[in-house]
Amino acid sequence: MGTDIRRMIAAERRELADLLSGLPPQAWDAPSLCAGWRVREVVAHLTLPYRHSGPRVLAGLVTTRGNFDRLADRLARRDTAR
């Protein structure tokens, strides 16, 4: 991956972090455009690769019989409950 792309990704992550850090507490529980998910589940989903290792995700895929959507939903809900 080129240096320019890495810089662009880092800038996008900072922009998202800035946006999220400015959300009032009640906004985290607002419904999102993703059926059944609040803002907090969407954020958990977006940040999944930074909190769960590759082997952990693969193990989760085994438990969901390869259904990534089910795994992503399970992880997002579990992670937001913490």
N, C-alpha and C positions, 0 to 999 in steps of 0.2 A: 504494500500500500504506500503510495507516495506521500511525501511530507505535506504537500498542500491538502490532500484529502484528510490526513490526520488532524491538521489544524482546523479544517472546516468541521470535522466531527467534534473536536474539543470545543469549538465555539458554540455549536448547537447544544451540546451538553450543558455548557455554562448558561446559555440562554434559558434552557428548560429549568435548570436549578434556580435561576433568578426568578423566573415566573412562579415556580412552585413555592419558593420561600416567601413570596408575597401574598399567597392565598390566605384569606381569613379562615379560621378553624371550621366554620360551617360549610365552606366551599368543598372541603374534602369529602363531605357526605352527599354532595349534590349528585343527581343522576348524570350519567354520561350518555353518549350516543351508542355505547356498547350495551346491548340488552343485559340487564341484571347487574351491571357494574356501576359503582359510583366512581367519582374521580380517583379515590384512593386505590381502587382495584386496577384502574388503567395505569396509574403511576407504578404500581407494583409490577404489572406486566411489562411496562417499558423498561424497567430497571432489573428485570429478572436475570439477564446475563451477567450483571455485576454482583449479584448476590448468590447465585447458584452455579456451581462448577459444572463443566461438561459431563463428568461421570455421574454427578447427582441427577442431572436432567435425563441422561440416558437410563438411569435406574428408575426414575419416575415414569419414563416412557414404557418401561417393561410393566410397571404396575397398572398403567392405563391401556395396555395392549396396543401401544403405538399411537394412541390418540393424543396428539399434541394439544388440541383445543381443550380436551378434558384436563390434561396436565396443567396447562396454563391457567385455567380457571381454578383448579384446586390450589395451585401455588399462590395465585393472586389473593384468593380468599383467606388462605391460611396466613400469608405474610401480613395482610392488613389487620388480622385479628390480634397480632402481637403488639 
